[in-house]
């Protein structure tokens, strides 16, 4: 039980950390991809707005240089430019900027808005791109002056492929493209994003490696410190087991004395209904103490240490035959579908007790004049035992509660049949010690208990 609690604590912690790290790393990489796409789209927009090329700022530089190189008068003042030339003055009024200056200024503002930094003259030299213009006559005008990895035929082929689809933007290999319309025709601009995508993929791989390494470290640390984390729960469970064991042994002594006194009374005064009741209750308490001690012992044993091979099919047949008398008393019949020759390796006595507990539970709570169905077969590398009984009592929504200690569906009927609600708990402990599984299923008007035990290897 303690090892199971420790494993569950480690598993829950590892899964929680893995989910958090996965969400974090996926979020970071998605944000990185969005940023790369946004920067690429901003560059493509500048290129599309300027017919597939970057705006040239050399004219502006030349104008600034021309203003700086105006002739100087003898008085030390710069001479005015001739009338009618750009940059000159007329009637004392400043000259209006030329249309091409306004276009250049708008392009520079777009770049500043896209990158958050002023336009750099090196931007167009760092960017690899090409453009393809398809005019109204279907002729292609290809510009590959700013890329060396693509030929004109390849550029035209890529443009035709993009134009044949419905997408106006997206990726074609490592190239980000955008389709736009202008007065000359349809323009397709391709931007080389290979470096950005490679960096993004390397970052994703590195983040996955770092995340996996951190997860492994967390699992190792949790494994080493798990006992300290669940130490209060372990101490509480150990105290509970010690109390059950001590109390069980302490109760045995007064029960033996009560039973002996009842025998003395019967020897001296004769048997009566009172002495019979005393002996009956002492017997029930002895069975309860025995079950509690057995359950405590099974909880301490994580698995069966000594295994012996035995015929499980014969054991089931014998158990069903044992309960033939109590079934006849209540008009119950048994449908036994047991596969022959199933060999199991385990604790023979414990498995026998498991079958008896399931049969006893079925007979006690079965509807009168009905049929109990018992089945045994192989399911892969496991032996599957099923015991079904119709039941008049209303079953709980969560059938797993049937395996809780001292739980009874109908308390009054359980007292009549002598049950304490501990038999299924013992059955579950036996199955767990054999590395098997047990569960309950709701079927028709009753419940079916299914046990899966590993077969002999």
C-alpha positions as CSV (number, residue, x, y, z in Angstrom):
1,X,0.0,0.0,0.0
2,X,2.8,2.4,0.9
3,X,4.6,1.7,-2.4
4,X,1.4,2.2,-4.3
5,X,0.9,5.5,-2.6
6,X,4.5,6.6,-3.4
7,X,4.1,5.6,-7.0
8,X,0.9,7.5,-7.3
9,X,2.4,10.6,-5.8
10,X,5.4,10.4,-8.2
11,X,3.1,9.9,-11.2
12,X,0.8,12.8,-10.3
13,X,3.7,15.1,-9.8
14,X,5.5,14.0,-13.0
15,X,2.3,14.4,-15.1
16,X,1.5,17.8,-13.6
17,X,5.0,19.1,-14.3
18,X,5.0,17.6,-17.8
19,X,1.6,19.3,-18.6
20,X,2.9,22.7,-17.3
21,X,6.2,22.5,-19.2
22,X,4.4,21.3,-22.4
23,X,2.0,24.2,-22.3
24,X,4.8,26.7,-21.5
25,X,7.1,25.4,-24.3
26,X,4.4,25.2,-26.9
27,X,3.2,28.7,-26.0
28,X,6.8,30.1,-26.4
29,X,7.3,28.4,-29.7
30,X,3.9,29.4,-31.1
31,X,4.6,33.0,-30.0
32,X,8.0,32.8,-31.7
33,X,6.4,31.5,-35.0
34,X,3.8,34.3,-34.9
35,X,6.5,36.9,-34.4
36,X,8.6,35.4,-37.4
37,X,5.5,35.5,-39.6
38,X,4.6,39.0,-38.5
39,X,8.1,40.3,-39.3
40,X,8.1,38.5,-42.7
41,X,4.6,39.9,-43.6
42,X,5.8,43.4,-42.7
43,X,8.7,43.1,-45.1
44,X,6.6,41.6,-47.8
45,X,4.1,44.4,-47.4
46,X,6.8,47.0,-48.0
47,X,8.0,45.1,-51.1
48,X,4.4,44.7,-52.4
49,X,3.7,48.4,-52.0
50,X,6.8,49.3,-54.0
51,X,6.4,46.9,-56.9
52,X,8.5,44.1,-55.5
53,X,11.6,46.2,-54.5
54,X,12.7,48.1,-51.5
55,X,12.3,51.8,-51.6
56,X,15.5,53.6,-52.6
57,X,16.7,56.2,-50.2
58,X,19.8,57.3,-52.3
59,X,17.8,60.1,-53.9
60,X,17.1,61.6,-50.4
61,X,20.8,61.2,-49.5
62,X,21.8,62.9,-52.7
63,X,19.4,65.8,-52.0
64,X,20.8,66.2,-48.5
65,X,24.3,66.2,-49.9
66,X,23.4,68.7,-52.6
67,X,22.0,71.1,-50.0
68,X,25.2,70.7,-48.0
69,X,27.3,71.5,-51.1
70,X,25.6,74.8,-52.1
71,X,28.1,77.6,-53.0
72,X,29.0,80.0,-50.2
73,X,28.9,83.8,-50.6
74,X,31.8,85.9,-49.6
75,X,29.8,86.9,-46.5
76,X,29.9,83.2,-45.3
77,X,26.2,82.5,-46.3
78,X,25.1,79.7,-48.6
79,X,23.8,80.9,-51.9
80,X,20.1,80.3,-52.8
81,X,19.3,77.6,-55.4
82,X,18.0,78.9,-58.7
83,X,14.3,79.5,-59.0
84,X,12.2,76.6,-60.1
85,X,14.6,73.9,-58.9
86,X,13.6,71.6,-56.1
87,X,14.8,72.7,-52.7
88,X,14.9,76.4,-53.7
89,X,12.8,79.2,-52.4
90,X,10.4,81.5,-54.3
91,X,9.0,84.7,-53.0
92,X,10.4,83.9,-49.5
93,X,8.3,80.7,-49.2
94,X,9.8,77.2,-48.5
95,X,9.6,74.8,-51.4
96,X,7.0,72.0,-51.3
97,X,8.4,68.4,-51.2
98,X,8.4,66.5,-54.4
99,X,5.9,63.6,-54.8
100,X,8.8,61.1,-54.9
101,X,10.0,62.5,-51.5
102,X,6.5,61.9,-50.1
103,X,6.5,58.3,-51.4
104,X,9.9,57.6,-49.8
105,X,8.9,59.1,-46.6
106,X,5.8,56.9,-46.4
107,X,7.9,53.8,-47.1
108,X,10.3,54.7,-44.4
109,X,7.4,55.2,-41.9
110,X,6.0,51.8,-42.8
111,X,9.4,50.2,-42.1
112,X,9.7,52.1,-38.8
113,X,6.2,50.9,-37.9
114,X,7.0,47.3,-38.9
115,X,10.3,46.9,-37.1
116,X,10.0,49.5,-34.3
117,X,13.4,51.0,-35.4
118,X,14.3,53.6,-38.0
119,X,14.8,52.4,-41.6
120,X,18.4,51.1,-42.0
121,X,20.1,51.3,-45.4
122,X,21.4,47.8,-44.8
123,X,17.9,46.3,-44.5
124,X,17.5,45.6,-48.2
125,X,21.0,44.1,-48.4
126,X,20.2,41.7,-45.5
127,X,16.9,40.5,-47.1
128,X,16.8,37.8,-49.7
129,X,13.7,38.1,-51.9
130,X,12.4,37.9,-55.5
131,X,9.2,39.0,-57.2
132,X,7.2,37.8,-60.2
133,X,4.7,40.1,-62.0
134,X,2.0,38.6,-64.3
135,X,0.6,41.3,-66.5
136,X,-2.8,41.4,-68.1
137,X,-1.5,39.5,-71.2
138,X,-0.2,36.6,-69.1
139,X,3.4,37.5,-69.5
140,X,5.8,37.2,-66.6
141,X,8.2,39.8,-65.4
142,X,10.7,38.2,-63.0
143,X,13.1,40.1,-60.7
144,X,15.7,37.8,-59.1
145,X,18.4,40.5,-58.6
146,X,18.2,40.1,-54.8
147,X,18.6,36.3,-54.5
148,X,21.1,33.8,-55.8
149,X,19.4,30.5,-54.9
150,X,16.5,30.8,-57.4
151,X,16.6,30.9,-61.2
152,X,14.1,32.6,-63.4
153,X,12.5,29.3,-64.4
154,X,12.2,28.3,-60.7
155,X,10.8,31.7,-59.8
156,X,8.2,31.5,-62.6
157,X,7.3,27.9,-61.6
158,X,6.8,28.9,-58.0
159,X,4.6,31.9,-59.0
160,X,2.4,29.7,-61.2
161,X,2.0,27.2,-58.4
162,X,1.0,30.0,-56.0
163,X,-1.4,31.6,-58.4
164,X,-3.1,28.3,-59.2
165,X,-4.1,28.0,-55.6
166,X,-6.6,30.1,-53.5
167,X,-4.2,31.4,-50.9
168,X,-3.1,35.0,-51.0
169,X,-0.3,34.5,-48.5
170,X,1.5,31.7,-46.8
171,X,4.6,29.5,-47.2
172,X,6.0,27.8,-50.3
173,X,8.8,25.7,-48.9
174,X,11.1,28.1,-47.0
175,X,9.7,31.2,-48.8
176,X,6.9,33.4,-47.4
177,X,4.8,34.8,-50.3
178,X,2.0,37.3,-50.8
179,X,-0.2,37.9,-53.8
180,X,-1.3,41.5,-54.5
181,X,-2.9,43.4,-57.4
182,X,-1.5,46.7,-58.8
183,X,-2.1,48.7,-62.0
184,X,0.3,46.5,-63.9
185,X,-1.2,43.1,-63.0
186,X,-0.7,40.4,-60.4
187,X,2.4,40.7,-58.2
188,X,3.8,37.8,-56.2
189,X,6.5,38.6,-53.8
190,X,8.6,35.8,-52.2
191,X,10.7,36.3,-49.1
192,X,13.5,33.9,-48.1
193,X,12.8,32.8,-44.5
194,X,15.2,29.9,-44.4
195,X,17.4,31.5,-41.7
196,X,14.4,32.5,-39.5
197,X,12.8,29.0,-39.9
198,X,16.1,27.2,-39.1
199,X,16.6,29.4,-36.0
200,X,13.0,28.7,-35.0
201,X,13.4,24.9,-35.5
202,X,16.6,24.9,-33.6
203,X,15.0,26.8,-30.7
204,X,12.1,24.4,-30.6
205,X,14.4,21.4,-30.5
206,X,16.6,23.0,-27.8
207,X,13.6,23.9,-25.7
208,X,12.2,20.4,-26.0
209,X,15.6,18.9,-24.9
210,X,15.8,21.4,-22.0
211,X,12.2,20.7,-21.0
212,X,12.7,16.9,-21.1
213,X,15.9,17.2,-19.1
214,X,14.1,19.3,-16.5
215,X,11.3,16.8,-16.3
216,X,13.8,13.9,-15.8
217,X,15.5,15.9,-13.0
218,X,12.1,16.7,-11.4
219,X,11.2,13.0,-11.5
220,X,14.5,12.0,-9.9
221,X,14.1,14.6,-7.2
222,X,10.5,13.6,-6.5
223,X,11.4,10.0,-6.4
224,X,14.2,10.7,-3.8
225,X,12.1,13.0,-1.7
226,X,8.7,11.2,-2.1
227,X,9.0,9.2,1.1
228,X,9.6,12.4,3.0
229,X,6.6,14.1,1.3
230,X,4.2,11.3,2.2
231,X,5.8,10.5,5.6
232,X,2.7,11.7,7.6
233,X,0.4,9.5,5.5
234,X,2.8,6.5,6.0
235,X,2.9,7.1,9.7
236,X,-0.9,7.3,9.9
237,X,-1.3,4.0,7.9
238,X,1.3,2.2,10.1
239,X,-0.5,3.4,13.2
240,X,-3.8,2.1,11.8
241,X,-2.4,-1.3,10.9
242,X,-0.7,-1.5,14.3
243,X,-3.9,-0.6,16.1
244,X,-5.9,-3.3,14.1
245,X,-3.3,-5.9,14.8
246,X,-3.0,-5.1,18.5
247,X,-6.7,-4.7,19.0
248,X,-7.3,-8.0,17.1
249,X,-5.0,-9.9,19.4
250,X,-6.4,-8.2,22.5
251,X,-10.0,-9.0,21.5
252,X,-9.2,-12.7,21.0
253,X,-8.5,-13.2,24.7
254,X,-11.9,-11.9,26.1
255,X,-13.7,-13.8,23.3
256,X,-12.1,-17.0,24.3
257,X,-13.0,-16.4,27.9
258,X,-16.6,-15.6,27.0
259,X,-16.8,-18.7,24.9
260,X,-15.4,-20.8,27.7
261,X,-17.8,-19.3,30.2
262,X,-20.7,-20.1,27.9
263,X,-19.6,-23.7,27.8
264,X,-19.4,-23.8,31.6
265,X,-22.9,-22.4,31.9
266,X,-24.2,-25.0,29.4
267,X,-22.5,-27.8,31.4
268,X,-24.0,-26.7,34.7
269,X,-27.4,-25.3,33.7
270,X,-27.9,-26.8,30.3
271,X,-28.0,-25.2,26.9
272,X,-30.5,-22.3,26.4
273,X,-31.2,-19.7,23.8
274,X,-29.1,-17.2,25.7
275,X,-26.0,-19.4,25.6
276,X,-26.6,-20.3,22.0
277,X,-26.8,-16.5,21.2
278,X,-23.5,-15.9,23.1
279,X,-21.7,-18.7,21.2
280,X,-23.1,-17.4,17.9
281,X,-21.9,-13.8,18.5
282,X,-18.5,-15.0,19.7
283,X,-18.2,-17.0,16.5
284,X,-19.1,-13.9,14.4
285,X,-16.6,-11.7,16.3
286,X,-13.9,-14.3,15.8
287,X,-14.5,-14.3,12.1
288,X,-14.4,-10.5,12.0
289,X,-11.1,-10.3,13.9
290,X,-9.7,-13.0,11.6
291,X,-10.7,-11.0,8.5
292,X,-9.2,-7.8,9.9
293,X,-5.9,-9.4,10.7
294,X,-5.8,-11.1,7.3
295,X,-6.6,-7.8,5.6
296,X,-3.8,-6.0,7.6
297,X,-1.4,-8.7,6.6
298,X,-2.2,-8.5,3.0
299,X,-1.8,-4.7,3.0
300,X,1.7,-5.2,4.3
301,X,2.6,-7.7,1.6
302,X,3.1,-6.0,-1.8
303,X,3.3,-9.2,-3.7
304,X,3.3,-13.0,-3.3
305,X,6.8,-14.2,-2.4
306,X,6.2,-18.0,-2.8
307,X,4.4,-19.1,-5.9
308,X,3.1,-22.6,-6.8
309,X,1.5,-23.8,-9.9
310,X,-2.0,-25.2,-9.6
311,X,-5.1,-25.8,-11.8
312,X,-7.4,-22.8,-11.5
313,X,-10.2,-24.5,-13.4
314,X,-10.5,-27.3,-10.9
315,X,-10.4,-24.9,-8.0
316,X,-13.3,-22.9,-9.5
317,X,-15.3,-26.1,-10.1
318,X,-14.7,-27.2,-6.5
319,X,-15.8,-23.8,-5.1
320,X,-19.0,-23.8,-7.0
321,X,-19.8,-27.3,-5.8
322,X,-19.2,-26.2,-2.2
323,X,-22.0,-23.6,-2.4
324,X,-24.5,-26.0,-4.0
325,X,-26.3,-26.5,-0.7
326,X,-26.9,-22.8,0.3
327,X,-27.9,-22.1,-3.3
328,X,-30.5,-24.9,-3.2
329,X,-31.9,-23.5,0.1
330,X,-32.7,-20.2,-1.7
331,X,-33.7,-21.7,-5.0
332,X,-30.7,-20.4,-6.8
333,X,-29.0,-22.2,-9.7
334,X,-25.5,-21.7,-11.1
335,X,-24.5,-21.5,-14.7
336,X,-20.8,-22.5,-14.7
337,X,-18.8,-21.7,-17.9
338,X,-15.3,-22.7,-16.8
339,X,-12.6,-23.3,-19.4
340,X,-10.6,-26.4,-18.6
341,X,-6.9,-26.7,-18.0
342,X,-6.1,-23.1,-16.9
343,X,-2.8,-23.2,-14.9
344,X,-2.0,-20.3,-12.5
345,X,1.1,-19.5,-10.5
346,X,0.5,-18.0,-7.1
347,X,-0.6,-18.6,-3.5
348,X,-3.0,-21.4,-3.8
349,X,-4.8,-20.9,-0.5
350,X,-5.2,-17.1,-1.1
351,X,-6.7,-17.7,-4.6
352,X,-9.0,-20.3,-3.2
353,X,-10.2,-17.8,-0.5
354,X,-10.7,-15.2,-3.3
355,X,-13.0,-17.5,-5.2
356,X,-14.9,-18.5,-2.0
357,X,-15.3,-14.8,-1.1
358,X,-16.8,-13.9,-4.5
359,X,-19.1,-16.9,-4.4
360,X,-20.2,-16.2,-0.9
361,X,-20.9,-12.6,-1.8
362,X,-22.9,-13.7,-4.8
363,X,-25.0,-16.2,-2.9
364,X,-25.7,-13.8,0.0
365,X,-26.9,-10.9,-2.2
366,X,-28.4,-12.9,-5.1
367,X,-32.2,-12.6,-5.8
368,X,-34.0,-15.7,-4.7
369,X,-35.0,-18.2,-7.5
370,X,-32.5,-16.7,-9.9
371,X,-29.3,-17.7,-11.6
372,X,-25.7,-17.0,-10.7
373,X,-23.3,-17.0,-13.6
374,X,-19.7,-18.1,-13.1
375,X,-17.1,-17.9,-15.9
376,X,-13.4,-18.6,-16.3
377,X,-11.4,-18.1,-19.5
378,X,-8.1,-16.9,-20.8
379,X,-7.8,-13.3,-22.0
380,X,-4.4,-12.9,-23.6
381,X,-1.8,-13.6,-20.9
382,X,-4.3,-13.4,-18.1
383,X,-6.9,-15.6,-16.6
384,X,-10.3,-13.9,-16.3
385,X,-12.8,-15.0,-13.6
386,X,-16.3,-13.4,-13.6
387,X,-19.1,-13.9,-11.0
388,X,-22.5,-12.4,-11.8
389,X,-25.5,-12.4,-9.6
390,X,-28.9,-10.6,-9.9
391,X,-29.5,-8.2,-7.0
392,X,-32.7,-6.6,-5.6
393,X,-30.8,-3.8,-3.8
394,X,-30.2,-0.5,-5.4
395,X,-26.5,-0.4,-6.4
396,X,-24.4,2.8,-5.9
397,X,-23.5,5.0,-8.9
398,X,-19.8,4.3,-8.2
399,X,-19.4,0.6,-8.0
400,X,-15.8,1.0,-6.7
401,X,-17.2,1.8,-3.3
402,X,-18.2,-1.9,-3.0
403,X,-14.6,-2.7,-2.2
404,X,-14.4,-0.2,0.7
405,X,-14.1,-1.7,4.1
406,X,-17.4,-2.2,6.1
407,X,-19.5,-0.9,3.2
408,X,-22.8,-2.7,2.8
409,X,-25.5,-2.0,0.2
410,X,-28.3,-3.0,2.6
411,X,-27.2,-2.9,6.2
412,X,-30.2,-4.7,7.5
413,X,-29.9,-7.6,5.1
414,X,-26.1,-7.8,5.8
415,X,-26.8,-8.3,9.4
416,X,-29.3,-11.1,8.6
417,X,-26.8,-12.9,6.4
418,X,-23.9,-12.3,8.8
419,X,-21.8,-10.0,6.6
420,X,-19.6,-7.2,7.8
421,X,-18.8,-5.6,4.4
422,X,-15.2,-6.6,4.6
423,X,-15.1,-9.6,2.2
424,X,-14.6,-7.7,-1.0
425,X,-11.9,-5.6,0.6
426,X,-10.0,-8.9,1.4
427,X,-10.6,-10.1,-2.2
428,X,-9.2,-6.9,-3.6
429,X,-6.1,-7.2,-1.4
430,X,-5.5,-10.8,-2.5
431,X,-5.8,-9.7,-6.2
432,X,-3.4,-6.8,-5.7
433,X,-0.9,-9.1,-4.0
434,X,-0.9,-11.3,-7.2
435,X,-0.5,-8.2,-9.4
436,X,-4.0,-8.6,-10.8
437,X,-7.0,-6.4,-11.2
438,X,-10.6,-6.6,-9.9
439,X,-13.5,-4.4,-10.7
440,X,-17.3,-4.5,-10.7
441,X,-19.6,-3.9,-13.7
442,X,-23.3,-3.2,-13.7
443,X,-25.1,-5.8,-15.9
444,X,-28.9,-6.0,-16.4
445,X,-30.5,-6.4,-13.0
446,X,-27.3,-7.2,-11.0
447,X,-23.6,-6.8,-10.7
448,X,-20.7,-8.8,-12.1
449,X,-17.3,-9.0,-10.4
450,X,-14.4,-9.5,-12.8
451,X,-10.9,-10.6,-11.7
452,X,-7.9,-10.7,-14.0
453,X,-4.8,-12.6,-12.8
454,X,-1.5,-13.1,-14.7
455,X,-1.1,-16.6,-16.0
456,X,1.9,-18.9,-15.5
457,X,4.8,-17.4,-17.6
